[in-house]
C-alpha cells in the first residue's frame, strides 16, 4: 500500500473571508452594538447547549460506568476500525479523527467543563508542533519531543491565563482570539525556532519502545493510545472534586465564589490542561505528517474545533469524539456533491444545531430515553 506522508490534512470546509468593507454609521456605535450582540450570542449559545441553569444537558449515556465505557470504546475501535477502513485515504482520515478528537477534548475541558471560550486552541497545537519539531531537530527522541511540545503549550497557556485571569467570558474570548492572531505572526517570522516562513520539514517518523510508526496504519495505534489516555483523564477529572467545582462555577460563578471555590484558579487549571492536550495533538500531527506549516493552524481549524465540540455535544467528553468524526468524514461522504459541498455541509450543520442543540451525544440520550419505556412496558407484560 502506497501512502503519501507530506500531504496537507483536510480541515473541513473553508470559512468565509471576513467582510472588511466599510459600513454606514460611526465606528464607536458599530463596535458597541457588535460587542453587545456577540456577548448576547455567546450567552444564548451557552444556554442552548446546557451550560447555564436555564438549560441543563441530560446526563450522558455513560454516567454509571465511565471508565468501563472508555475501555469498551477503545477495544471496539481497535477491533473494528482497521477492518472497516482498508483504503489509504480512509486510514489517513481515521488518524486525523483521533488527533482532532484529542485537540477537541482539550477544548472541551476549557469550554464545556470550565465554561470559558478560548479561540487559541489551534495556537496551542502550533506551539506543541513547533516545540516538538525543534526538540526533534536537536536529537531528542520522540517521546521527549512530544512531552516538550505538550509542556510548552501548557507553559504558554499559563502565561496567557494569568494575563487574562480577570477577564470575563466575552473579554476572555476576544483576548484568546488576539493571542491566536499574534501567534500566527510570530510563527511565520521566528525562523530560528519555526523555520523559514513557518515551515519545518524532514521530521522523522515517531518511534516508541523500538517501534517506528512509519505508516498510517501503525500510527493509528499510537494516536488511539493518546486519545484513550485523554479520555481516562477526562473521566477522572469529571468525577473528582475539581470537576464538580468546575460545573458549579460554570453554571453559577457568583454562587461558586460565595461557596469558597477559587474560580480563577479553577479556570486557569482547566485552561492549562486543555492546552496541554492541544499541544500534544500538535506534536503528534507534526511527526505524523513529517512537517509543520503555519497555515495548518489558522482560523479555519479553530472554528472547526469549536464545531466539533458543539456538534458532538459540549455537555459530555464524548462530544468532541463524535464531533471530530463528523467534521473529518462528512466532507469525504459529500464528495459526490463536489459542486454543492459547501451548501450541503452548511445545511447539515444548521439542521444539527436546530434539531439537536445538545449535540450528537444528546441524540443518543434521547434514543435511550425512548427505548427505556418500551423495555419497561415489555417487562411488565411478561410479569403479568
HELIX and SHEET records of a PDB file:
HELIX    1   1 UNK A   27  UNK A   48  1                                  22    
HELIX    2   2 UNK A   66  UNK A   84  1                                  19    
HELIX    3   3 UNK A   88  UNK A  107  1                                  20    
HELIX    4   4 UNK A  108  UNK A  113  3                                   6    
HELIX    5   5 UNK A  121  UNK A  137  1                                  17    
HELIX    6   6 UNK A  142  UNK A  163  1                                  22    
HELIX    7   7 UNK A  169  UNK A  189  1                                  21    
HELIX    8   8 UNK A  191  UNK A  194  1                                   4    
HELIX    9   9 UNK A  216  UNK A  239  1                                  24    
HELIX   10  10 UNK A  241  UNK A  251  1                                  11    
HELIX   11  11 UNK A  253  UNK A  258  1                                   6    
HELIX   12  12 UNK A  263  UNK A  289  1                                  27    
HELIX   13  13 UNK A  294  UNK A  297  5                                   4    
HELIX   14  14 UNK A  299  UNK A  312  1                                  14    
HELIX   15  15 UNK A  318  UNK A  333  1                                  16    
HELIX   16  16 UNK A  335  UNK A  340  5                                   6    
HELIX   17  17 UNK A  341  UNK A  355  1                                  15    
HELIX   18  18 UNK A  360  UNK A  383  1                                  24    
SHEET    1   A 2 UNK A  51  UNK A  52  0                                        
SHEET    2   A 2 UNK A  55  UNK A  56 -1                                        
SHEET    1   B 2 UNK A 199  UNK A 201  0                                        
SHEET    2   B 2 UNK A 291  UNK A 293 -1                                        
SHEET    1   C 2 UNK A 206  UNK A 208  0                                        
SHEET    2   C 2 UNK A 211  UNK A 213 -1                                        
END                                                                             
